[in-house]
């Protein structure tokens, strides 16, 4: 899979580069989001097989939401309930599932509401570091 994304043998210093490289290949669309960990020497990216929403635990969903929000932000956009549903293949009628995932990710301190004065219906989210 890393060869497909042209990452094989490439030493990366930033997890964001990995996410940027994986995104165009539509890898891990429904779960299996890469786990990025960093130590003193390097950044380690662990790739997982795609999962359905039912197979994902809360931690997986929060990580998927955070990474989607980061990708939206660096691409010049903002994450919304609609963009998250599209990314995770959640039906429009199940918007409350995406809302719950967004709430859990906010509670984890990974994303924040861009403008709290806007209606929750049109809410846009950005990474906490933005």
Helices and strands as residue ranges (DSSP letters): H 15-23, E 35-38, E 43-46, H 58-74, H 81-88, G 92-94, H 95-107, E 111-113, G 120-122, E 125-127
